[in-house]
Amino acid sequence: MRFQTGWAAAVCLVAATGWAVSQEQLELEAKRQARSVHLGWSTSSEGVAFYNEVQVLESVPGSYFCVIGFNAGYFGLQELADGRKVVIFSVWEPPNPVDADNPAETEAAKRTQVVYQGDGVRVGRFGGEGTGGQSFFDYAWKPNETYRFVVHARPAGDRTVYTGSFYLNETRQWKRLVSFSTLSGKHTLGGFYSFIEDFRRNFESARQRRQSLFGPAWLLNPDGPWAPVTAARFTADRNPALTIDAGMRDDRFFLETGGGVTNRTPLGTVLRQTPPVAGLPFE
């Protein structure tokens, strides 16, 4: 099942097929691109909504700061190769057996569908890492400012509708960006993660640092209240570069990659946050 990010799909594919990756290819990746680093959020159950925050500390063109990744898509901030900044929300559809990466090959009845499109939000289809629906909201986000995200899931017959909402700091209002429906096979959210990715990959980008803080994160259980998510596992993709790190800073989770980053936290480490005393930030 392809409801994963590109990095997760690649890891699963290698594990399932046993495809070998040459040492030369790994060395090339380390020179070409900053290593993708992830936080896998630890939850005791799936939910119907997930909330998270991000504060980007350092960014360069070609950066993706995924704030809410889940079993059917992902949601976050991007700085594009030309320096423009956007909020991006994507939802996958079931893989097509003919060509799972070509959006034109997915039959219409199985495609991700747009249920709602907010003002100023661009929507379309994507391929290359599975296929599905994708949305962009042009937004000049700033370093060192905290941004808030929430994804909701609700059943709609044999489909699930996933809604991405983003908090506009300037007006202090939530903006519903888009709602996509897809044949997800389930009506809840699970498999939560965040990551930093270098998608420029032009050799120079491997020498540039990307850094951000994540959290607090909260999960809305199907039959209960919002609950804090206070633990996450530090992982990375197959790129062998050691210029990566993660940890806790001011009781928030941080990730960094590229440039002169020194690795202090071993991969696989479970990072833990002090359980919050206050309630959900937007209650």
C-alpha positions in Angstrom: 0.0 0.0 0.0 1.5 3.3 -1.0 0.1 5.7 1.6 3.5 6.8 2.7 6.0 9.5 2.0 8.7 9.0 -0.6 11.3 8.2 2.0 9.1 5.7 3.8 8.1 4.0 0.6 11.7 3.7 -0.5 12.7 2.0 2.8 9.8 -0.4 2.6 10.6 -1.2 -1.1 14.2 -2.0 -0.3 13.2 -4.2 2.6 10.5 -6.0 0.7 12.5 -6.6 -2.5 16.0 -6.8 -1.3 17.2 -4.4 -4.0 20.8 -3.6 -3.4 22.1 -0.1 -3.4 25.8 0.3 -4.4 28.3 2.0 -2.2 28.9 4.4 -5.1 25.3 5.4 -5.2 25.3 6.1 -1.4 28.4 8.2 -1.6 26.9 10.2 -4.5 23.7 10.9 -2.4 25.8 12.1 0.5 27.6 14.6 -1.7 24.5 15.6 -3.7 21.9 16.2 -1.0 21.4 16.8 2.7 20.2 13.7 4.4 16.4 13.5 5.1 15.8 13.3 8.9 12.5 12.3 10.5 10.6 12.2 13.8 8.2 9.2 14.1 5.5 10.2 16.6 4.6 7.6 19.2 0.8 7.3 19.7 -1.2 4.5 21.4 -4.0 4.6 18.8 -5.1 6.2 15.6 -7.2 9.3 15.7 -9.6 11.5 13.8 -7.4 14.7 14.0 -3.7 15.5 14.6 -2.3 18.9 15.5 1.4 20.0 15.4 3.5 23.1 15.3 6.8 24.1 13.6 9.4 26.8 14.0 11.9 26.9 11.2 15.2 28.1 12.4 17.3 27.8 9.2 16.1 27.2 5.7 17.5 27.5 2.2 15.8 27.1 -1.2 14.7 23.5 -1.9 13.6 22.7 1.6 10.5 20.8 2.9 9.6 21.0 6.6 6.9 18.4 6.9 4.9 19.1 10.1 2.1 16.4 9.9 2.8 13.3 7.9 0.2 10.5 8.2 -0.8 7.2 6.6 -2.4 9.0 3.6 -0.5 12.2 3.0 1.6 15.0 4.4 1.3 18.7 5.3 4.0 21.3 5.9 6.1 24.3 4.7 8.3 24.5 1.7 10.9 26.9 0.4 11.0 26.4 -3.3 14.1 26.4 -5.5 13.4 30.0 -6.5 13.0 31.1 -2.9 9.2 31.4 -2.9 7.5 29.9 0.1 4.3 27.8 0.3 2.2 25.7 2.5 1.7 22.2 0.9 -0.9 19.5 1.7 -1.0 16.2 -0.3 -3.1 13.1 -0.1 -2.3 9.8 -1.8 -4.7 7.5 -3.7 -4.4 3.7 -4.1 -1.5 2.7 -6.4 -2.4 1.8 -10.0 -1.0 -1.6 -11.1 -0.2 -0.3 -14.6 2.1 2.6 -13.5 1.8 3.5 -9.8 3.8 6.8 -10.3 1.9 8.1 -13.3 -1.2 10.2 -12.3 -2.7 9.8 -15.8 -2.8 6.0 -15.4 -5.1 6.1 -12.4 -8.7 5.5 -13.4 -11.1 8.3 -12.5 -13.1 6.4 -9.9 -10.0 5.7 -7.9 -8.5 9.2 -8.0 -8.2 11.6 -5.1 -11.1 14.1 -5.3 -11.3 17.7 -4.3 -14.2 18.2 -1.8 -13.3 21.7 -0.8 -10.8 24.3 -2.1 -10.1 27.5 -0.1 -9.5 30.9 -1.5 -6.0 31.4 -2.9 -5.3 27.6 -2.8 -4.0 25.9 -5.9 -4.9 22.2 -6.4 -3.7 19.6 -8.9 -2.4 16.0 -9.2 1.1 14.7 -8.6 3.1 11.6 -9.4 6.6 10.2 -9.0 6.1 8.9 -5.5 2.7 7.3 -5.9 -0.1 9.5 -7.2 -2.7 11.7 -5.6 -4.0 15.2 -5.0 -1.8 18.1 -4.0 -2.5 21.7 -2.9 -0.3 24.8 -2.5 -1.0 28.0 -0.6 1.4 30.8 -1.3 2.5 32.1 2.1 5.6 34.0 3.0 6.4 32.2 6.2 9.3 33.5 8.3 12.1 31.9 10.2 11.8 31.8 14.0 8.0 32.2 13.8 5.8 29.4 15.1 3.2 28.0 12.7 0.3 25.7 13.5 -1.3 22.8 11.5 -4.1 20.4 12.0 -5.5 17.5 9.8 -8.9 16.1 10.3 -10.3 12.8 8.9 -14.0 11.8 8.4 -15.7 8.9 6.7 -17.6 9.5 3.4 -19.0 6.2 2.2 -16.1 4.0 1.0 -13.9 7.1 1.0 -12.2 9.2 3.7 -12.1 13.0 3.6 -8.8 14.5 4.9 -8.9 18.2 5.6 -5.8 20.4 6.1 -6.1 23.6 8.1 -3.4 26.2 8.7 -3.4 29.0 11.3 -2.8 32.5 9.9 -0.8 34.4 12.5 -1.6 37.7 11.0 -5.4 37.4 11.4 -5.3 34.9 14.2 -7.7 32.7 12.3 -7.7 29.1 11.0 -7.8 28.8 7.3 -9.2 25.6 5.8 -7.0 25.1 2.8 -8.4 22.0 1.1 -10.3 18.8 1.7 -9.4 15.7 -0.4 -11.3 12.4 -0.4 -9.5 9.2 -1.2 -10.0 5.4 -1.1 -7.8 5.0 2.0 -9.2 1.7 3.4 -9.7 3.3 6.8 -11.4 6.4 8.2 -8.8 7.4 10.8 -5.3 9.0 10.9 -2.2 7.0 11.9 1.5 6.5 11.2 2.4 10.1 12.2 5.8 11.6 11.4 7.6 14.9 10.7 10.7 15.4 8.6 13.2 17.8 6.9 14.0 17.1 3.3 16.4 18.7 0.8 14.7 18.4 -2.6 17.0 20.7 -4.5 19.8 18.1 -4.4 22.4 20.0 -6.5 25.5 19.1 -4.5 25.6 22.7 -3.1 22.5 22.0 -1.1 24.2 19.2 0.9 26.5 21.8 2.4 23.6 24.0 3.6 22.0 23.6 6.9 18.3 23.2 7.6 17.0 23.2 11.1 13.6 23.4 12.8 11.7 22.8 16.1 8.5 20.7 16.2 5.7 20.3 18.7 3.7 20.3 20.8 1.8 17.6 19.0 -1.8 16.5 19.9 -4.0 13.6 18.8 -7.8 13.6 18.9 -9.0 10.1 19.7 -12.2 8.8 18.0 -13.9 8.2 21.3 -12.1 10.6 23.6 -10.5 14.0 24.1 -7.4 15.5 22.7 -4.2 13.9 24.1 -0.6 15.1 24.0 1.9 13.2 21.9 5.1 13.4 23.9 7.6 11.0 22.3 9.1 10.6 18.8 11.9 8.4 17.3 14.7 9.9 15.4 15.4 8.3 12.0 16.9 9.1 8.6 17.0 7.9 5.1 19.7 5.6 3.5 22.0 8.6 2.7 25.1 7.9 4.9 25.9 11.5 5.6 26.6 12.1 9.3 25.7 15.8 9.2 22.4 15.2 11.0 21.1 15.6 14.5 18.0 15.7 16.7 17.1 16.3 20.3 15.1 18.4 22.7 15.4 22.2 22.9 13.2 24.3 25.2 11.0 21.1 25.6 10.4 21.0 21.8 11.7 18.4 19.3 14.4 19.6 17.0 15.8 18.3 13.7 18.7 19.5 11.7 20.6 18.3 8.6 23.4 19.4 6.2 26.1 22.0 6.4 28.3 21.7 9.5 25.8 19.8 11.6 27.5 17.5 14.2 25.7 14.3 15.0 25.3 13.8 18.8 22.0 11.8 19.0 22.2 8.2 17.7 19.6 7.2 15.1 16.8 5.2 16.7 16.8 7.4 19.9 13.3 8.0 21.3 13.1 11.7 22.3 10.6 12.6 25.1 8.9 15.8 26.0 7.6 16.8 29.4 3.8 16.3 29.3 2.1 19.7 29.0 0.2 21.2 31.8 -2.0 23.5 29.7 -4.6 22.2 27.3 -4.7 22.1 23.5 -3.4 25.4 22.1 -6.5 26.1 20.0 -9.2 25.1 22.5 
